[in-house]
């Protein structure tokens, strides 16, 4: 039998993740916070970058509190981080109390029913168990609402029997510094804290909230997207580094005559003789279909337009004005990265950088580097 060895790396597009940029972003956020500790949100597999790589880097930088969304994410992260606090934002589901304790996880309790479950489980184990309390200040998703806060004010013993690490809430418009919701939520958070037992530390600032000012910082910040290079404020310069670069492999070059169309539906028509590069990246790889005839890639640091519809496995790029020496089958173009940033492409697609990062497909050959400045 003849065995053929294929150079798979040569056949695929590549995703490079610079853990050094994550380090630098964490350090930048810590400088903004001063003496206030900085947690790390690593849900959704570290926003698509790989929690198994990102979380240890943050731990090395001094991060000791990590937030995930689901119980399964928390269990997986505990295998990577034997020490440190791992908090689950989605809360405590009935029947999971024992598993939380077994894995050393901290639930974020989102209503008084969850508080009672956790308090009762602590009583059965013989000691109060650690938790965080979520109060809603305007997001209207999770957390104690006004009616439950009224109950707590009338009967503070409802919160007895739990080792409260933090009370937290979540800003809903912090990426818009001028939005009046920010100040409204800050005031509501202060009012909610005044109705709680004294001495519970507070966590309020998310990524964008860190840049709203010290009054939002409290006792712990919880950045997520900022760790991964997302801009804190729309319309303002981004002080953070982009840690990803997707290099798409050029599969073919062709000349398209004036009047010819490219891609499904013939939605793009050449107005001149055009050189079109077909690149191995599509919506199965997280390059959104809504970027059809809107997106850009970078060739040698210069932007080139995506033309025609984004398909599952490929995009087509107009490279007519590029030096032929810079564009050849087998070569690479920057599909997403420092030049063509996730935020910039998200703006064109009518979405947010979060969606692009968390949609990264599994077909890229992943390379991790550590280039801290």
N, C-alpha and C positions, 0 to 999 in steps of 0.2 A: 504494500500500500504506500502511495506517495503522499507525504504530508506537505502542505503548502503553508508557509508562514506569511501572514499579511501584516504590513506595517499600519496597524489601525490608526495610530496617531496621525499618520500622514493623510489618512482618508477623511478625518473628521475636523469639525471646527473646534475651537479651543476656548475654554473659560479659565482665565487667570484671576485668582483671588489673592489680593495683596493683604495679608494679615497685618503687615506693618501699617497700612493705612487705617485699619481698625484700631490698632494701638494708638496712633496719632490722634484719631478722632476722640477716643476715650480720654486721652490726656488733655485735649483741647476743651472738652466738656468739664473735666475736673478743674481746669484753670478758671473757667467761667463760674463754677460753683464755689470756689474758694474752699472753705472748711466743711462744706456740706458733702456728705458721702454720695457717691454715684453708683447706682445699681446698673444692671444690664438686662435689657429685654431681648431674649433670644428665641422667641416663639417662631413658629413657621420655619423650623430648621434654620434658625439664625437669619431670618428674612431671606432665605434662599441660598445663603453663602455656606451653610454647613455648621450647625451648632456644635458638632463634635470638634471643629477646628476653632471656631470663634470663641466659645466659652472658655477653653483653657487659656487663650491669649488674654482675655479680660481678667481671668483669675490671676494670671501672672502680673498684671498691671495693678492689682490690688482690689479688684471688684469682688465683693463677698456676698452680694444679694443678686439673685437672678430671677427674672419673671418669664414664665411661659403661659400659654393659653390653656392647654388641655392637660389632664392627668397623665395621659400617655407620654406627652412631651416631657413632663416632669420626671417620670420614671426613667425615661431614656437619658435625660440629662444627669440624673443621679449616678448612672453608671460611668459617666464621664468625669463628674465632679463629686468625689466622695465627701468633700467638705463644702461648707458654704450653705446659705439659705436659698432654697428653691421654692418660689411661691407660684401657685397656680391661680391665674386670674379668673378662670371660668367658675371657680367656686367648688363647693363640697356637694357631691351627689350622694343621696342616701345609699348606704352600703359600702362606701369607699373609705370609711373612717379608719378601719384597721390597716388598709393598704397604705394610706397616707402615713401612718405612724411607722409601719414596717420600712418604708423607703425614706423616712426622715424628711417628709415634704410638708410645706406650710400652705394651708388653704387660705385664699382670700374669700372671706365670708360675705356674701352678697345680700342676705336677708336674715331676719330673726329666726326663721326656721333652721337655717344652716348653723347659726350661732348655737341654738339649742342642741342640735345634733352633736356639735363639736364639744360643747360643754359637758353633755352627758357622757360622751365617750371618754373625756378626760377624767370624769368622776369614776368611771369603771376601771380606768388604768391607775388611778390613785393620785393623779397630779394634773393641774391645769395644763393644757396643751397650747403651744404657740400658734398664733393665727394673725391675720391682718383683716381689718374691717373696711369694707368699701361703702362709702356713702355717695349717693348720687347728688350732683350739683347742677345738672342741666343736660347731661348726655341722654338720660332716659333709656339706658340699656340695662345695666346691672347696678347693684348697690341699694342700700337702704333708702327708701323714698321718704317724703315728708311725713306720711302717716306713721311709718315705722319709727322715724325720729321722734315724733310726738309720744309714742309709746315708751321709748327709751327715756325721754325727759320725765315722764310720769313715773316710770319704774326703772331706775338705773340698774337694779339687780338683774335685769334681763341680760346684761353684759358680764355678769359675774362668772367666775369659774373658767375664764379663758386668759391665757397669757398674751395680752395684746402687744404685738411688736410695732405696728403702725396702723393709723387710720389713713385711708387714701381716697382720692377722687380723681376724675379724669377730665382734663380740659378738652373741649370740643372744637375750639377755633383758634388755638394758640399760634398756628402758622400765619394768621392774620393779626399782627400786633395791634392794629387799630380797631379790631372788632370789640364792641362793648361787652360781648359775652365773657371775655376774659376777666374783666373787673367784676362782673356780676357773679361769676363762678367763684372767684377768690373771696368775695364777701360771703357767699353762701357757705363756702368751706369753713370760713372762720366762725360763722354762726353755728354750723353743725358741730364743730369741735367744742364750742362753748357748752353744748348740751351733753357732751360725753364726759365720762370720768376723767379727772385731771391726770395729766402725766403721760398720756398716750402720744407717742411721736407721730409726726405727720409726713405724708408723701403726696405731692401734688403735681410737680413739674414733669411733663413729658419732654420729648426732644425739643420741641419749639418753646415750651414753657420755660426751659432753662434760660432762654434768651429774652424773656419778658422782664427779667429783673429779679433782684434778691428777694423781694416780697413773695415771689412764687416758689422759692426754693425749699423752704421749711427744713425738714430733717433728713430728707432723702429724695433724690431725683431718679426718674425712671426713663432714661432715654432708650429709644428703639431705633428708628430710622436714621437718626443722626450718627449712630455708631457705624452705619453702613453708607455714609456719605450723602444722605438725603438732606436737602436744604432745609434749614429751620424756618425760614420765612419766605413766603412768596414775594417775588419782585425785589429781593435784596441779594447782595452777594453772598455766596455760600462759603463759609470759612472752613469747611470740612473737605476731606479727601475722598475721592471716589475709589473704592477698593476693588472694583471689578473691571475686567476688560474681556469682551467677547470678540474673538477674531474668527471671522467667517471665511471658510475656504472658497476660493473662486473655482467653480466647476467648469465653466465654459465662457468664452467670449464670442460674440457674434456681431455682425454688422446688420443693422436694421434700416431698411430704406425708408425715405419719407412716405408717410401714409400708412405704413405697416403698424400693427398693434402688438402689444406685449402682454402676455399673461391672460388669466381667466377673464372672460367677458369682454376682452378687447378694450378695457377701460382706459388704457393709455395709448396714444397714437403719436408716432414720431413725426415731428415737424421738420426734421432735417435728417440727413444720414447720421445714424447714431451707433456708438459702440455700447453694447449692453453686456454687463457681467452678471452671470448667474451665480449666486452665492448660497452656500449650504447653511441656511438658517431660515426658519419659518415659524409659524405660530405654534407648532409642536415644541419649539425650542424657546417659547416665551416672547418671540417677536410678534407683537400684536397685529392682528389682521387689520385693525383700524388705522394702522400706519401705511396702508396701501396708498401709493402715490403721494405720501406725506412725509414718510420717514427719511432719515439720512444715515449714511455710513461715512466713515473717514478712510481715505486712501492717502497714505503718506502725510497724515495730519490735515488733509484738505477734505471738506465735506462734499459728498456726492449724493444725488437724489435717488431714493428708491422710486422706481416707476412700475406701474401696473400693480396688480393685487398681490399682497403677501399670500403665499400658499403654505401648505403644511410644512414643507421641507425646504423651501427656497424663496429667496427674494431676487428681484432683478434690479440692477443698479446702472444708471446712466454714467458711464465713464468716458464719454466722448472727449471731454476737455482735459483728461489726464494724460500725462506722459506715458506712452505705451510701455516704456521700460518699467513703470511702477505697477502695471496691471498685467498679470499673466495667469493662465490656468495653474492651479496649485498654490498660488499666492494667497495672502490674507488681506482682509479689510477689517477695520474696526467697526463692528456692528453696534457695540455699546461699550462705553468706557469713559476715560477722562476727557476725550474730545467730543464724543457723542454721548452726553451724560443721560442716565436714566430719567432725571427730572426734565431735561429738554425734550426727550422723545415722548415722555408722558404728557407734556403740555400739548404736543402735536396730536397725540392720540386721544386727548380729552379725558385723561385719567391721571393717576398719581404714580410717582416712582415706586411706591410700595408694590403696586400690582406687577410692574415689570420685574422687580427683584424676586418676588415670591412666585413668579411664573417661569423662572428659569427651568428649562427642560433638563432631562437626565442624559441626553445624548452627547453633550459636550464632553470632551476630554478635559478634566479639571486639573489645573496646576495651582498649587498653593506656594506662595512666596512670602517673604517677610522683609519688606523694605521700609522699616520705620525711619523717619527723617531724624 
